Amino acid sequence: MLEHLPSWLGNALGSVRAGADRVAIAALRPGECVAISLGSAAFADGARIPERFTADGEGVSPPLHWGPLPEGTAALALLVEDAD
């Protein structure tokens, strides 16, 4: 995927790593979130995402299905982070 970045940006960020303590979920405090089921028929739970759904493939979004949402939910946001 790095081949899709301009070389100047890759060079500038070459030594930068978020680390597990810097991802969004690390900032949550107990009671701040509700578990919602999320799955896809495109790949198994815990399996690698098929290349088709990555920047190295077609870059299309995989089909997703969401579990029951809390009453009053108006919107959802899906944040995908890679700690390294």
PyMOL Python script that loads the backbone (N, CA, C, O; Angstrom):
from pymol import cmd

cmd.read_pdbstr("""\
ATOM      1  N   MET A   1       0.810  -1.191   0.000  1.00  0.00           N
ATOM      2  CA  MET A   1       0.000   0.000   0.000  1.00  0.00           C
ATOM      3  C   MET A   1       0.856   1.258   0.000  1.00  0.00           C
ATOM      4  O   MET A   1       0.434   2.287  -0.528  1.00  0.00           O
ATOM      5  N   LEU A   2       2.039   1.195   0.578  1.00  0.00           N
ATOM      6  CA  LEU A   2       2.874   2.392   0.639  1.00  0.00           C
ATOM      7  C   LEU A   2       3.243   2.919  -0.739  1.00  0.00           C
ATOM      8  O   LEU A   2       3.559   4.099  -0.890  1.00  0.00           O
ATOM      9  N   GLU A   3       3.204   2.053  -1.740  1.00  0.00           N
ATOM     10  CA  GLU A   3       3.529   2.512  -3.082  1.00  0.00           C
ATOM     11  C   GLU A   3       2.488   3.499  -3.610  1.00  0.00           C
ATOM     12  O   GLU A   3       2.725   4.164  -4.618  1.00  0.00           O
ATOM     13  N   HIS A   4       1.346   3.601  -2.942  1.00  0.00           N
ATOM     14  CA  HIS A   4       0.303   4.535  -3.358  1.00  0.00           C
ATOM     15  C   HIS A   4       0.515   5.936  -2.773  1.00  0.00           C
ATOM     16  O   HIS A   4      -0.184   6.877  -3.152  1.00  0.00           O
ATOM     17  N   LEU A   5       1.472   6.077  -1.856  1.00  0.00           N
ATOM     18  CA  LEU A   5       1.761   7.372  -1.248  1.00  0.00           C
ATOM     19  C   LEU A   5       2.840   8.097  -2.032  1.00  0.00           C
ATOM     20  O   LEU A   5       3.720   7.452  -2.603  1.00  0.00           O
ATOM     21  N   PRO A   6       2.794   9.418  -2.074  1.00  0.00           N
ATOM     22  CA  PRO A   6       3.902  10.154  -2.687  1.00  0.00           C
ATOM     23  C   PRO A   6       5.182   9.857  -1.909  1.00  0.00           C
ATOM     24  O   PRO A   6       5.133   9.710  -0.688  1.00  0.00           O
ATOM     25  N   SER A   7       6.315   9.768  -2.581  1.00  0.00           N
ATOM     26  CA  SER A   7       7.564   9.398  -1.911  1.00  0.00           C
ATOM     27  C   SER A   7       7.932  10.384  -0.810  1.00  0.00           C
ATOM     28  O   SER A   7       8.482   9.980   0.215  1.00  0.00           O
ATOM     29  N   TRP A   8       7.639  11.679  -1.000  1.00  0.00           N
ATOM     30  CA  TRP A   8       7.990  12.657   0.031  1.00  0.00           C
ATOM     31  C   TRP A   8       7.220  12.402   1.323  1.00  0.00           C
ATOM     32  O   TRP A   8       7.747  12.596   2.418  1.00  0.00           O
ATOM     33  N   LEU A   9       5.960  11.962   1.186  1.00  0.00           N
ATOM     34  CA  LEU A   9       5.154  11.688   2.370  1.00  0.00           C
ATOM     35  C   LEU A   9       5.643  10.419   3.063  1.00  0.00           C
ATOM     36  O   LEU A   9       5.742  10.371   4.289  1.00  0.00           O
ATOM     37  N   GLY A  10       5.947   9.401   2.277  1.00  0.00           N
ATOM     38  CA  GLY A  10       6.498   8.171   2.858  1.00  0.00           C
ATOM     39  C   GLY A  10       7.787   8.424   3.602  1.00  0.00           C
ATOM     40  O   GLY A  10       8.001   7.874   4.683  1.00  0.00           O
ATOM     41  N   ASN A  11       8.659   9.258   3.032  1.00  0.00           N
ATOM     42  CA  ASN A  11       9.922   9.592   3.696  1.00  0.00           C
ATOM     43  C   ASN A  11       9.679  10.366   4.984  1.00  0.00           C
ATOM     44  O   ASN A  11      10.336  10.115   5.994  1.00  0.00           O
ATOM     45  N   ALA A  12       8.749  11.298   4.954  1.00  0.00           N
ATOM     46  CA  ALA A  12       8.460  12.114   6.133  1.00  0.00           C
ATOM     47  C   ALA A  12       7.869  11.293   7.273  1.00  0.00           C
ATOM     48  O   ALA A  12       8.129  11.577   8.442  1.00  0.00           O
ATOM     49  N   LEU A  13       7.074  10.273   6.937  1.00  0.00           N
ATOM     50  CA  LEU A  13       6.396   9.476   7.958  1.00  0.00           C
ATOM     51  C   LEU A  13       7.073   8.137   8.220  1.00  0.00           C
ATOM     52  O   LEU A  13       6.552   7.326   8.986  1.00  0.00           O
ATOM     53  N   GLY A  14       8.211   7.892   7.608  1.00  0.00           N
ATOM     54  CA  GLY A  14       8.884   6.597   7.706  1.00  0.00           C
ATOM     55  C   GLY A  14       9.134   6.111   9.117  1.00  0.00           C
ATOM     56  O   GLY A  14       9.059   4.909   9.371  1.00  0.00           O
ATOM     57  N   SER A  15       9.427   7.004  10.038  1.00  0.00           N
ATOM     58  CA  SER A  15       9.732   6.581  11.406  1.00  0.00           C
ATOM     59  C   SER A  15       8.553   6.749  12.359  1.00  0.00           C
ATOM     60  O   SER A  15       8.685   6.479  13.553  1.00  0.00           O
ATOM     61  N   VAL A  16       7.416   7.185  11.857  1.00  0.00           N
ATOM     62  CA  VAL A  16       6.245   7.440  12.700  1.00  0.00           C
ATOM     63  C   VAL A  16       5.389   6.187  12.805  1.00  0.00           C
ATOM     64  O   VAL A  16       5.007   5.602  11.791  1.00  0.00           O
ATOM     65  N   ARG A  17       5.097   5.788  13.998  1.00  0.00           N
ATOM     66  CA  ARG A  17       4.207   4.658  14.255  1.00  0.00           C
ATOM     67  C   ARG A  17       3.241   5.085  15.351  1.00  0.00           C
ATOM     68  O   ARG A  17       3.650   5.671  16.354  1.00  0.00           O
ATOM     69  N   ALA A  18       1.975   4.794  15.162  1.00  0.00           N
ATOM     70  CA  ALA A  18       0.979   5.209  16.166  1.00  0.00           C
ATOM     71  C   ALA A  18       1.190   4.470  17.481  1.00  0.00           C
ATOM     72  O   ALA A  18       1.212   5.097  18.541  1.00  0.00           O
ATOM     73  N   GLY A  19       1.345   3.169  17.433  1.00  0.00           N
ATOM     74  CA  GLY A  19       1.464   2.378  18.645  1.00  0.00           C
ATOM     75  C   GLY A  19       0.094   2.097  19.238  1.00  0.00           C
ATOM     76  O   GLY A  19      -0.839   2.882  19.067  1.00  0.00           O
ATOM     77  N   ALA A  20      -0.023   0.990  19.927  1.00  0.00           N
ATOM     78  CA  ALA A  20      -1.300   0.552  20.488  1.00  0.00           C
ATOM     79  C   ALA A  20      -1.878   1.554  21.479  1.00  0.00           C
ATOM     80  O   ALA A  20      -3.097   1.630  21.636  1.00  0.00           O
ATOM     81  N   ASP A  21      -1.030   2.319  22.147  1.00  0.00           N
ATOM     82  CA  ASP A  21      -1.536   3.287  23.128  1.00  0.00           C
ATOM     83  C   ASP A  21      -2.068   4.566  22.484  1.00  0.00           C
ATOM     84  O   ASP A  21      -2.626   5.415  23.178  1.00  0.00           O
ATOM     85  N   ARG A  22      -1.902   4.719  21.155  1.00  0.00           N
ATOM     86  CA  ARG A  22      -2.340   5.932  20.467  1.00  0.00           C
ATOM     87  C   ARG A  22      -3.579   5.720  19.600  1.00  0.00           C
ATOM     88  O   ARG A  22      -4.095   6.681  19.030  1.00  0.00           O
ATOM     89  N   VAL A  23      -4.067   4.483  19.488  1.00  0.00           N
ATOM     90  CA  VAL A  23      -5.261   4.257  18.681  1.00  0.00           C
ATOM     91  C   VAL A  23      -6.492   4.750  19.447  1.00  0.00           C
ATOM     92  O   VAL A  23      -6.455   4.881  20.670  1.00  0.00           O
ATOM     93  N   ALA A  24      -7.564   5.019  18.732  1.00  0.00           N
ATOM     94  CA  ALA A  24      -8.755   5.644  19.319  1.00  0.00           C
ATOM     95  C   ALA A  24      -9.333   4.855  20.491  1.00  0.00           C
ATOM     96  O   ALA A  24      -9.761   5.449  21.481  1.00  0.00           O
ATOM     97  N   ILE A  25      -9.352   3.543  20.397  1.00  0.00           N
ATOM     98  CA  ILE A  25      -9.982   2.749  21.465  1.00  0.00           C
ATOM     99  C   ILE A  25      -9.230   2.874  22.790  1.00  0.00           C
ATOM    100  O   ILE A  25      -9.819   2.699  23.857  1.00  0.00           O
ATOM    101  N   ALA A  26      -7.932   3.178  22.727  1.00  0.00           N
ATOM    102  CA  ALA A  26      -7.154   3.324  23.950  1.00  0.00           C
ATOM    103  C   ALA A  26      -7.592   4.539  24.755  1.00  0.00           C
ATOM    104  O   ALA A  26      -7.351   4.599  25.961  1.00  0.00           O
ATOM    105  N   ALA A  27      -8.231   5.508  24.105  1.00  0.00           N
ATOM    106  CA  ALA A  27      -8.669   6.729  24.787  1.00  0.00           C
ATOM    107  C   ALA A  27     -10.040   6.585  25.434  1.00  0.00           C
ATOM    108  O   ALA A  27     -10.466   7.471  26.175  1.00  0.00           O
ATOM    109  N   LEU A  28     -10.740   5.479  25.164  1.00  0.00           N
ATOM    110  CA  LEU A  28     -12.077   5.291  25.739  1.00  0.00           C
ATOM    111  C   LEU A  28     -11.990   4.907  27.204  1.00  0.00           C
ATOM    112  O   LEU A  28     -11.067   4.208  27.621  1.00  0.00           O
ATOM    113  N   ARG A  29     -12.947   5.363  27.971  1.00  0.00           N
ATOM    114  CA  ARG A  29     -13.050   4.997  29.374  1.00  0.00           C
ATOM    115  C   ARG A  29     -14.218   4.019  29.527  1.00  0.00           C
ATOM    116  O   ARG A  29     -15.156   4.059  28.731  1.00  0.00           O
ATOM    117  N   PRO A  30     -14.179   3.151  30.526  1.00  0.00           N
ATOM    118  CA  PRO A  30     -15.288   2.203  30.726  1.00  0.00           C
ATOM    119  C   PRO A  30     -16.627   2.929  30.765  1.00  0.00           C
ATOM    120  O   PRO A  30     -16.756   3.980  31.395  1.00  0.00           O
ATOM    121  N   GLY A  31     -17.619   2.365  30.092  1.00  0.00           N
ATOM    122  CA  GLY A  31     -18.957   2.932  30.064  1.00  0.00           C
ATOM    123  C   GLY A  31     -19.180   3.950  28.959  1.00  0.00           C
ATOM    124  O   GLY A  31     -20.297   4.445  28.804  1.00  0.00           O
ATOM    125  N   GLU A  32     -18.150   4.277  28.187  1.00  0.00           N
ATOM    126  CA  GLU A  32     -18.296   5.269  27.124  1.00  0.00           C
ATOM    127  C   GLU A  32     -18.757   4.676  25.807  1.00  0.00           C
ATOM    128  O   GLU A  32     -19.078   5.422  24.882  1.00  0.00           O
ATOM    129  N   CYS A  33     -18.799   3.380  25.695  1.00  0.00           N
ATOM    130  CA  CYS A  33     -19.184   2.791  24.416  1.00  0.00           C
ATOM    131  C   CYS A  33     -20.130   1.613  24.640  1.00  0.00           C
ATOM    132  O   CYS A  33     -20.207   1.043  25.728  1.00  0.00           O
ATOM    133  N   VAL A  34     -20.836   1.275  23.583  1.00  0.00           N
ATOM    134  CA  VAL A  34     -21.771   0.158  23.585  1.00  0.00           C
ATOM    135  C   VAL A  34     -21.315  -0.813  22.511  1.00  0.00           C
ATOM    136  O   VAL A  34     -20.975  -0.391  21.405  1.00  0.00           O
ATOM    137  N   ALA A  35     -21.300  -2.099  22.812  1.00  0.00           N
ATOM    138  CA  ALA A  35     -20.897  -3.101  21.828  1.00  0.00           C
ATOM    139  C   ALA A  35     -21.978  -3.249  20.761  1.00  0.00           C
ATOM    140  O   ALA A  35     -23.159  -3.400  21.074  1.00  0.00           O
ATOM    141  N   ILE A  36     -21.562  -3.204  19.511  1.00  0.00           N
ATOM    142  CA  ILE A  36     -22.453  -3.401  18.373  1.00  0.00           C
ATOM    143  C   ILE A  36     -21.833  -4.474  17.508  1.00  0.00           C
ATOM    144  O   ILE A  36     -20.644  -4.407  17.196  1.00  0.00           O
ATOM    145  N   SER A  37     -22.605  -5.448  17.119  1.00  0.00           N
ATOM    146  CA  SER A  37     -22.119  -6.523  16.265  1.00  0.00           C
ATOM    147  C   SER A  37     -21.862  -5.998  14.853  1.00  0.00           C
ATOM    148  O   SER A  37     -22.701  -5.303  14.280  1.00  0.00           O
ATOM    149  N   LEU A  38     -20.700  -6.334  14.297  1.00  0.00           N
ATOM    150  CA  LEU A  38     -20.348  -5.947  12.936  1.00  0.00           C
ATOM    151  C   LEU A  38     -19.720  -7.149  12.254  1.00  0.00           C
ATOM    152  O   LEU A  38     -18.818  -7.776  12.809  1.00  0.00           O
ATOM    153  N   GLY A  39     -20.181  -7.472  11.069  1.00  0.00           N
ATOM    154  CA  GLY A  39     -19.637  -8.618  10.338  1.00  0.00           C
ATOM    155  C   GLY A  39     -19.696  -8.396   8.849  1.00  0.00           C
ATOM    156  O   GLY A  39     -20.242  -7.405   8.365  1.00  0.00           O
ATOM    157  N   SER A  40     -19.114  -9.354   8.121  1.00  0.00           N
ATOM    158  CA  SER A  40     -19.121  -9.293   6.671  1.00  0.00           C
ATOM    159  C   SER A  40     -19.138 -10.704   6.114  1.00  0.00           C
ATOM    160  O   SER A  40     -18.475 -11.600   6.637  1.00  0.00           O
ATOM    161  N   ALA A  41     -19.902 -10.894   5.051  1.00  0.00           N
ATOM    162  CA  ALA A  41     -19.918 -12.191   4.375  1.00  0.00           C
ATOM    163  C   ALA A  41     -18.685 -12.350   3.474  1.00  0.00           C
ATOM    164  O   ALA A  41     -18.459 -13.427   2.923  1.00  0.00           O
ATOM    165  N   ALA A  42     -17.885 -11.282   3.322  1.00  0.00           N
ATOM    166  CA  ALA A  42     -16.734 -11.300   2.421  1.00  0.00           C
ATOM    167  C   ALA A  42     -15.505 -11.979   3.025  1.00  0.00           C
ATOM    168  O   ALA A  42     -14.608 -12.389   2.289  1.00  0.00           O
ATOM    169  N   PHE A  43     -15.450 -12.103   4.355  1.00  0.00           N
ATOM    170  CA  PHE A  43     -14.316 -12.762   5.011  1.00  0.00           C
ATOM    171  C   PHE A  43     -14.724 -13.178   6.416  1.00  0.00           C
ATOM    172  O   PHE A  43     -15.652 -12.619   7.001  1.00  0.00           O
ATOM    173  N   ALA A  44     -14.013 -14.170   6.947  1.00  0.00           N
ATOM    174  CA  ALA A  44     -14.339 -14.733   8.259  1.00  0.00           C
ATOM    175  C   ALA A  44     -13.816 -13.830   9.379  1.00  0.00           C
ATOM    176  O   ALA A  44     -12.866 -13.071   9.189  1.00  0.00           O
ATOM    177  N   ASP A  45     -14.443 -13.926  10.530  1.00  0.00           N
ATOM    178  CA  ASP A  45     -14.027 -13.190  11.712  1.00  0.00           C
ATOM    179  C   ASP A  45     -12.566 -13.530  12.026  1.00  0.00           C
ATOM    180  O   ASP A  45     -12.213 -14.702  12.153  1.00  0.00           O
ATOM    181  N   GLY A  46     -11.736 -12.519  12.149  1.00  0.00           N
ATOM    182  CA  GLY A  46     -10.330 -12.724  12.461  1.00  0.00           C
ATOM    183  C   GLY A  46      -9.453 -13.040  11.262  1.00  0.00           C
ATOM    184  O   GLY A  46      -8.233 -13.133  11.395  1.00  0.00           O
ATOM    185  N   ALA A  47     -10.064 -13.209  10.085  1.00  0.00           N
ATOM    186  CA  ALA A  47      -9.300 -13.543   8.882  1.00  0.00           C
ATOM    187  C   ALA A  47      -8.773 -12.260   8.229  1.00  0.00           C
ATOM    188  O   ALA A  47      -9.233 -11.159   8.530  1.00  0.00           O
ATOM    189  N   ARG A  48      -7.817 -12.425   7.346  1.00  0.00           N
ATOM    190  CA  ARG A  48      -7.295 -11.288   6.584  1.00  0.00           C
ATOM    191  C   ARG A  48      -8.380 -10.752   5.652  1.00  0.00           C
ATOM    192  O   ARG A  48      -9.179 -11.517   5.112  1.00  0.00           O
ATOM    193  N   ILE A  49      -8.402  -9.457   5.472  1.00  0.00           N
ATOM    194  CA  ILE A  49      -9.332  -8.859   4.519  1.00  0.00           C
ATOM    195  C   ILE A  49      -8.827  -9.178   3.116  1.00  0.00           C
ATOM    196  O   ILE A  49      -7.661  -8.915   2.819  1.00  0.00           O
ATOM    197  N   PRO A  50      -9.654  -9.727   2.259  1.00  0.00           N
ATOM    198  CA  PRO A  50      -9.216 -10.040   0.896  1.00  0.00           C
ATOM    199  C   PRO A  50      -8.655  -8.801   0.191  1.00  0.00           C
ATOM    200  O   PRO A  50      -9.155  -7.692   0.376  1.00  0.00           O
ATOM    201  N   GLU A  51      -7.623  -9.002  -0.610  1.00  0.00           N
ATOM    202  CA  GLU A  51      -6.926  -7.906  -1.287  1.00  0.00           C
ATOM    203  C   GLU A  51      -7.877  -6.995  -2.065  1.00  0.00           C
ATOM    204  O   GLU A  51      -7.645  -5.790  -2.166  1.00  0.00           O
ATOM    205  N   ARG A  52      -8.937  -7.569  -2.610  1.00  0.00           N
ATOM    206  CA  ARG A  52      -9.914  -6.782  -3.382  1.00  0.00           C
ATOM    207  C   ARG A  52     -10.416  -5.570  -2.598  1.00  0.00           C
ATOM    208  O   ARG A  52     -10.728  -4.532  -3.181  1.00  0.00           O
ATOM    209  N   PHE A  53     -10.492  -5.709  -1.274  1.00  0.00           N
ATOM    210  CA  PHE A  53     -11.039  -4.660  -0.427  1.00  0.00           C
ATOM    211  C   PHE A  53      -9.956  -3.749   0.168  1.00  0.00           C
ATOM    212  O   PHE A  53     -10.221  -3.024   1.128  1.00  0.00           O
ATOM    213  N   THR A  54      -8.756  -3.779  -0.386  1.00  0.00           N
ATOM    214  CA  THR A  54      -7.649  -2.955   0.112  1.00  0.00           C
ATOM    215  C   THR A  54      -7.162  -2.013  -0.981  1.00  0.00           C
ATOM    216  O   THR A  54      -7.596  -2.102  -2.130  1.00  0.00           O
ATOM    217  N   ALA A  55      -6.261  -1.112  -0.616  1.00  0.00           N
ATOM    218  CA  ALA A  55      -5.665  -0.204  -1.593  1.00  0.00           C
ATOM    219  C   ALA A  55      -4.775  -0.958  -2.577  1.00  0.00           C
ATOM    220  O   ALA A  55      -4.489  -0.450  -3.661  1.00  0.00           O
ATOM    221  N   ASP A  56      -4.336  -2.157  -2.217  1.00  0.00           N
ATOM    222  CA  ASP A  56      -3.525  -2.970  -3.124  1.00  0.00           C
ATOM    223  C   ASP A  56      -4.385  -3.694  -4.154  1.00  0.00           C
ATOM    224  O   ASP A  56      -3.871  -4.188  -5.158  1.00  0.00           O
ATOM    225  N   GLY A  57      -5.688  -3.759  -3.910  1.00  0.00           N
ATOM    226  CA  GLY A  57      -6.623  -4.393  -4.840  1.00  0.00           C
ATOM    227  C   GLY A  57      -7.496  -3.334  -5.493  1.00  0.00           C
ATOM    228  O   GLY A  57      -7.019  -2.285  -5.925  1.00  0.00           O
ATOM    229  N   GLU A  58      -8.777  -3.634  -5.553  1.00  0.00           N
ATOM    230  CA  GLU A  58      -9.729  -2.706  -6.178  1.00  0.00           C
ATOM    231  C   GLU A  58     -10.100  -1.537  -5.261  1.00  0.00           C
ATOM    232  O   GLU A  58     -10.599  -0.510  -5.723  1.00  0.00           O
ATOM    233  N   GLY A  59      -9.855  -1.701  -3.977  1.00  0.00           N
ATOM    234  CA  GLY A  59     -10.169  -0.633  -3.035  1.00  0.00           C
ATOM    235  C   GLY A  59     -11.649  -0.434  -2.795  1.00  0.00           C
ATOM    236  O   GLY A  59     -12.067   0.634  -2.349  1.00  0.00           O
ATOM    237  N   VAL A  60     -12.453  -1.454  -3.086  1.00  0.00           N
ATOM    238  CA  VAL A  60     -13.888  -1.340  -2.850  1.00  0.00           C
ATOM    239  C   VAL A  60     -14.204  -1.696  -1.400  1.00  0.00           C
ATOM    240  O   VAL A  60     -13.452  -2.430  -0.760  1.00  0.00           O
ATOM    241  N   SER A  61     -15.285  -1.190  -0.898  1.00  0.00           N
ATOM    242  CA  SER A  61     -15.695  -1.489   0.471  1.00  0.00           C
ATOM    243  C   SER A  61     -16.321  -2.873   0.542  1.00  0.00           C
ATOM    244  O   SER A  61     -17.109  -3.233  -0.333  1.00  0.00           O
ATOM    245  N   PRO A  62     -15.985  -3.664   1.569  1.00  0.00           N
ATOM    246  CA  PRO A  62     -16.624  -4.966   1.710  1.00  0.00           C
ATOM    247  C   PRO A  62     -18.069  -4.792   2.182  1.00  0.00           C
ATOM    248  O   PRO A  62     -18.399  -3.795   2.823  1.00  0.00           O
ATOM    249  N   PRO A  63     -18.923  -5.757   1.865  1.00  0.00           N
ATOM    250  CA  PRO A  63     -20.291  -5.678   2.380  1.00  0.00           C
ATOM    251  C   PRO A  63     -20.261  -5.869   3.901  1.00  0.00           C
ATOM    252  O   PRO A  63     -19.600  -6.778   4.403  1.00  0.00           O
ATOM    253  N   LEU A  64     -20.964  -5.024   4.615  1.00  0.00           N
ATOM    254  CA  LEU A  64     -21.003  -5.096   6.080  1.00  0.00           C
ATOM    255  C   LEU A  64     -22.431  -5.265   6.562  1.00  0.00           C
ATOM    256  O   LEU A  64     -23.375  -4.773   5.944  1.00  0.00           O
ATOM    257  N   HIS A  65     -22.574  -5.969   7.674  1.00  0.00           N
ATOM    258  CA  HIS A  65     -23.883  -6.038   8.327  1.00  0.00           C
ATOM    259  C   HIS A  65     -23.681  -5.710   9.801  1.00  0.00           C
ATOM    260  O   HIS A  65     -22.760  -6.198  10.456  1.00  0.00           O
ATOM    261  N   TRP A  66     -24.580  -4.867  10.294  1.00  0.00           N
ATOM    262  CA  TRP A  66     -24.497  -4.360  11.664  1.00  0.00           C
ATOM    263  C   TRP A  66     -25.544  -5.055  12.528  1.00  0.00           C
ATOM    264  O   TRP A  66     -26.650  -5.345  12.072  1.00  0.00           O
ATOM    265  N   GLY A  67     -25.181  -5.315  13.771  1.00  0.00           N
ATOM    266  CA  GLY A  67     -26.114  -5.927  14.713  1.00  0.00           C
ATOM    267  C   GLY A  67     -27.119  -4.906  15.205  1.00  0.00           C
ATOM    268  O   GLY A  67     -27.158  -3.786  14.694  1.00  0.00           O
ATOM    269  N   PRO A  68     -27.923  -5.261  16.173  1.00  0.00           N
ATOM    270  CA  PRO A  68     -28.925  -4.309  16.652  1.00  0.00           C
ATOM    271  C   PRO A  68     -28.248  -3.042  17.182  1.00  0.00           C
ATOM    272  O   PRO A  68     -27.252  -3.096  17.904  1.00  0.00           O
ATOM    273  N   LEU A  69     -28.820  -1.916  16.801  1.00  0.00           N
ATOM    274  CA  LEU A  69     -28.285  -0.626  17.233  1.00  0.00           C
ATOM    275  C   LEU A  69     -29.074  -0.112  18.426  1.00  0.00           C
ATOM    276  O   LEU A  69     -30.271  -0.375  18.539  1.00  0.00           O
ATOM    277  N   PRO A  70     -28.420   0.614  19.308  1.00  0.00           N
ATOM    278  CA  PRO A  70     -29.140   1.178  20.452  1.00  0.00           C
ATOM    279  C   PRO A  70     -30.253   2.115  19.982  1.00  0.00           C
ATOM    280  O   PRO A  70     -30.097   2.816  18.982  1.00  0.00           O
ATOM    281  N   GLU A  71     -31.347   2.125  20.686  1.00  0.00           N
ATOM    282  CA  GLU A  71     -32.467   2.998  20.343  1.00  0.00           C
ATOM    283  C   GLU A  71     -31.999   4.439  20.282  1.00  0.00           C
ATOM    284  O   GLU A  71     -31.246   4.890  21.145  1.00  0.00           O
ATOM    285  N   GLY A  72     -32.438   5.152  19.276  1.00  0.00           N
ATOM    286  CA  GLY A  72     -32.070   6.547  19.122  1.00  0.00           C
ATOM    287  C   GLY A  72     -30.805   6.770  18.305  1.00  0.00           C
ATOM    288  O   GLY A  72     -30.396   7.914  18.106  1.00  0.00           O
ATOM    289  N   THR A  73     -30.179   5.700  17.831  1.00  0.00           N
ATOM    290  CA  THR A  73     -28.974   5.859  17.022  1.00  0.00           C
ATOM    291  C   THR A  73     -29.323   6.573  15.725  1.00  0.00           C
ATOM    292  O   THR A  73     -30.209   6.137  14.989  1.00  0.00           O
ATOM    293  N   ALA A  74     -28.625   7.672  15.444  1.00  0.00           N
ATOM    294  CA  ALA A  74     -28.890   8.449  14.236  1.00  0.00           C
ATOM    295  C   ALA A  74     -27.825   8.224  13.170  1.00  0.00           C
ATOM    296  O   ALA A  74     -28.101   8.384  11.981  1.00  0.00           O
ATOM    297  N   ALA A  75     -26.614   7.856  13.578  1.00  0.00           N
ATOM    298  CA  ALA A  75     -25.523   7.683  12.618  1.00  0.00           C
ATOM    299  C   ALA A  75     -24.474   6.748  13.195  1.00  0.00           C
ATOM    300  O   ALA A  75     -24.377   6.570  14.409  1.00  0.00           O
ATOM    301  N   LEU A  76     -23.701   6.160  12.312  1.00  0.00           N
ATOM    302  CA  LEU A  76     -22.585   5.301  12.707  1.00  0.00           C
ATOM    303  C   LEU A  76     -21.328   5.779  11.998  1.00  0.00           C
ATOM    304  O   LEU A  76     -21.401   6.328  10.899  1.00  0.00           O
ATOM    305  N   ALA A  77     -20.195   5.575  12.616  1.00  0.00           N
ATOM    306  CA  ALA A  77     -18.903   5.850  11.981  1.00  0.00           C
ATOM    307  C   ALA A  77     -18.029   4.623  12.209  1.00  0.00           C
ATOM    308  O   ALA A  77     -17.965   4.103  13.323  1.00  0.00           O
ATOM    309  N   LEU A  78     -17.369   4.168  11.176  1.00  0.00           N
ATOM    310  CA  LEU A  78     -16.467   3.028  11.280  1.00  0.00           C
ATOM    311  C   LEU A  78     -15.053   3.552  11.157  1.00  0.00           C
ATOM    312  O   LEU A  78     -14.687   4.106  10.120  1.00  0.00           O
ATOM    313  N   LEU A  79     -14.252   3.387  12.197  1.00  0.00           N
ATOM    314  CA  LEU A  79     -12.876   3.831  12.228  1.00  0.00           C
ATOM    315  C   LEU A  79     -11.984   2.595  12.208  1.00  0.00           C
ATOM    316  O   LEU A  79     -12.089   1.739  13.086  1.00  0.00           O
ATOM    317  N   VAL A  80     -11.120   2.499  11.225  1.00  0.00           N
ATOM    318  CA  VAL A  80     -10.199   1.370  11.092  1.00  0.00           C
ATOM    319  C   VAL A  80      -8.795   1.905  11.305  1.00  0.00           C
ATOM    320  O   VAL A  80      -8.343   2.786  10.575  1.00  0.00           O
ATOM    321  N   GLU A  81      -8.106   1.374  12.302  1.00  0.00           N
ATOM    322  CA  GLU A  81      -6.757   1.838  12.620  1.00  0.00           C
ATOM    323  C   GLU A  81      -5.788   0.663  12.623  1.00  0.00           C
ATOM    324  O   GLU A  81      -6.153  -0.461  12.967  1.00  0.00           O
ATOM    325  N   ASP A  82      -4.560   0.940  12.240  1.00  0.00           N
ATOM    326  CA  ASP A  82      -3.477  -0.027  12.289  1.00  0.00           C
ATOM    327  C   ASP A  82      -2.420   0.554  13.213  1.00  0.00           C
ATOM    328  O   ASP A  82      -1.808   1.572  12.893  1.00  0.00           O
ATOM    329  N   ALA A  83      -2.204  -0.075  14.342  1.00  0.00           N
ATOM    330  CA  ALA A  83      -1.306   0.475  15.353  1.00  0.00           C
ATOM    331  C   ALA A  83       0.132   0.635  14.883  1.00  0.00           C
ATOM    332  O   ALA A  83       0.869   1.457  15.426  1.00  0.00           O
ATOM    333  N   ASP A  84       0.546  -0.140  13.878  1.00  0.00           N
ATOM    334  CA  ASP A  84       1.931   0.040  13.410  1.00  0.00           C
ATOM    335  C   ASP A  84       1.934   0.543  11.987  1.00  0.00           C
ATOM    336  O   ASP A  84       3.000   0.758  11.410  1.00  0.00           O
TER     337      ASP A  84
END
""", "prot")
cmd.dss("prot")
cmd.show_as("cartoon", "prot")
cmd.util.cbc("prot")
cmd.orient("prot")
